[in-house]
């Protein structure tokens, strides 16, 4: 029955369980802290946010060669625990001495970096057909964590320091999931892949690959449109919430309730609808659904900039991203060479993502919902291109990525 509901084969269930628990622990640790960051953002205002997004981008830019150097030298079994141990140590240091603006930048880096590494690992373990069936259920683990995190933060009496230490402990526990999933992967390796060996290559190979491959460049453009529009909506949120919810404590509760609604709806879609939507819509429809809805959503928000419109559009957009667009986007990396799954993907998920934040911070500093609708149209076009390439690969491939996807 479980195999039928999850569309998993019996031998895949242990891997699915480890991956589910792994993502649960990661996002629970992040969502323990996210409402605090969003409340800080409202207090800081737009001008400070522009500087914070720029600072986050610069930090990401500095970390890329460090990550590339580590990937070239360390096997996966050592690389991933090192990364999560480093961030857990950072949280312990913040618990000892909190610096609000430094914490804002750190949490923005932490979120993207640890999640990017997670999905790189998933694309290393699962092939393209498995991704189409299993990524929705794996992403549901993150949604469960994203529900548990705000609930713990809202109901516990741990205080900020206790929440930081709890988040650090959850990161340490994720290392056990990495070990369990690695053991399963050694028993069921992807064809022709020595997944436990260091990735190798140069420290800047990911940046070169991302900027020289048409397929990866299109992914860069797709993600750039998404993150620019997310920042545009974030700025709208700052202004609307500041005017509509004057009390700082109530703002934190408001953001926690929104997170809870988003993640509850996302979980339902991931568990019960993702794999079926994949079969129904195909790669093009899965990638283009949220860009197309964003066109309508930004036009509506531009015409009616109210808290109700913000909540409806914001919740719909985040649910669609987490439940549909992101798993579909992550499946694109199952058809590229292994080095690109780690290095190029990390460059795209960190530098390109936060670069879009920094760029949007200056472009969308004023009311720009109608401009955002135009960007959404370009985003839709990129989705159709990527979905078409993925569809042609799925139709004509047997075991190796096509030269067109590599080029």
Secondary structure as UniProt FT lines:
FT   HELIX           2..6
FT   HELIX           10..12
FT   HELIX           13..73
FT   HELIX           76..96
FT   HELIX           100..125
FT   HELIX           128..155
FT   HELIX           159..187
FT   TURN            191..192
FT   TURN            195..196
FT   TURN            203..204
FT   HELIX           205..212
FT   HELIX           214..244
FT   HELIX           248..272
FT   HELIX           274..303
FT   HELIX           307..320
FT   HELIX           321..325
FT   HELIX           326..331
FT   HELIX           332..335
FT   HELIX           338..339
FT   HELIX           340..344
FT   HELIX           345..347
FT   HELIX           348..352
FT   HELIX           353..363
FT   HELIX           369..396
FT   HELIX           403..406
//
